[in-house]
Amino acid sequence: MNNMNKPLLFIAMLIIGVSCVGTKSTLKNVDDTAPNLMLSNENTFVIANYSTDKKYGYDADYPINIFYYNTLNDTANQQRFLNALAGPKGEKISFVKLESCCPFPTKRTDLGAGFLDVYELKWTGQKKPIKLYLNIYEKGILMVPVGLTLKKK
């Protein structure tokens, strides 16, 4: 496929994805009154709460809402959140974005739809990598997902 057709293919896929989105969001943990995100340094968010909900971050209906419109880079806040985390015993984690999925309606994009980003997290001694769903379009209270801890300073 030549480079001229790639943008057209992307636009066609985006239109198909948006047309499959219902008019009501299935996201359960959006909170527009959540406080603004705070940085402890340039690459890490301050997170004070641990989630007790086993679905938080692990289920597409309960993504980690990392609103990004206070930055020009749409992946910066995802990295700042993930940089704050550690494995269950404080292990250093590595992460990689696997895909974007799960379209949902939102008023925060010109197209009226957003996508969740799926990240895979790994650490030494782990039996099976975990996947977290992150949402850059909505706000929510940042928490450490069940089974993870905060990185030691």
Steps between C-alpha positions, in 0.01 A plus 500: 500500500645836409527786748216697336245225580594463870322819616189402303500153655540649848210742443279219369580282803433792734160565340408133531614495865307816584185374327510191722501711815171521684361826626539410869839442655562174684784652705415472870765710673507838324520788748509851353548641850826307555788726604760597243793262468814593692859413412760397757761558232494534124421134433281378787155581638425531869256219586361484852229236474493125449197355324306222671301429183653204316356634173675840522740514207457131415154527340417715196194640680719612794805656332755722669386846390806713426366820349771646274374838381735677741793380286572505128613136500218246520725222636690705761240450773482126437876474547489724809240272655681177412833645620349533850417128525694197619431129520328344804826485699640827366655345188598731217245470220538533128207588277409510135190619320330204332207661320217750498157347534153525636350814340264701719307827463656815644443872461874561528588420138390659176385159375291432812684177582810393686704182530662330796869415489606156623839472671680182598699509825780259591740459789757243614347187653157560348315194370286677242511864378203717594303733276368838608244715316582872496271779383642839402163660423327500839591604853505282809676456833837337441553189710740209512325195350452193721813283501742786432686742727659842474862530393729580794667839485 
